[in-house]
Amino acid sequence: MSTTTAVMWEARAVDGRGGELLEWARAQVLAREPVRREVFRAPQERVLVITWWQTGPAGAGESPELPELPEPAADLIARPVHRWRFESVELT
């Protein structure tokens, strides 16, 4: 049985460039299509992208290779990108 892995990518733009970072993130093409992709914006010029992937069985060992958004140009972001992976354990 496969599981779902959510890959979260979050960046904070340099002041005044949040809209540009949002458009940059929306324009990124991944090596393959996820099951779902959602883009969010937040105060302080932050952008969050979550992609959902069907992966192997839960607890099957190492995390699978999944496409991720790259690091934007250094002059667009206020700090390095944060990335997290989560494995689904329950759906209600």
Residue pairs with C-beta under 8 A, 6 or more apart in sequence:
1 57
1 58
2 54
2 55
2 56
2 57
3 54
3 55
3 56
3 57
3 58
3 87
3 88
4 35
4 52
4 53
4 54
4 55
4 87
4 88
5 52
5 53
5 55
5 63
5 64
5 66
5 85
5 86
5 87
5 88
6 50
6 51
6 52
6 53
6 85
6 86
6 88
7 34
7 50
7 51
7 53
7 66
7 68
7 83
7 84
7 85
8 48
8 49
8 50
8 82
8 83
8 84
8 85
8 86
9 25
9 48
9 49
9 50
9 51
9 68
9 69
9 81
9 82
9 83
10 46
10 47
10 48
10 49
10 81
10 82
10 83
11 21
11 25
11 46
11 47
11 72
11 77
11 79
11 81
11 82
12 44
12 45
12 46
12 47
12 77
12 78
12 79
13 20
13 21
13 45
13 46
13 47
13 76
13 77
13 78
14 45
14 75
14 76
14 77
14 78
15 45
15 78
16 45
17 45
17 76
18 41
18 45
18 46
18 47
20 76
21 45
21 47
21 72
21 76
21 77
22 39
22 41
22 47
24 72
24 76
25 39
25 47
25 49
25 69
25 72
26 39
28 69
28 70
30 37
30 51
30 67
30 68
30 69
31 67
32 67
34 51
34 52
34 53
34 67
35 52
35 53
35 54
36 51
36 52
37 49
37 50
37 51
37 52
38 49
38 50
38 51
39 47
39 48
39 49
40 47
40 48
40 49
40 50
41 47
41 48
42 48
45 78
49 69
51 66
51 67
51 68
53 64
53 66
55 63
55 64
55 66
55 87
56 64
58 87
58 89
63 85
66 85
68 83
69 81
71 77
71 80
71 81
72 81
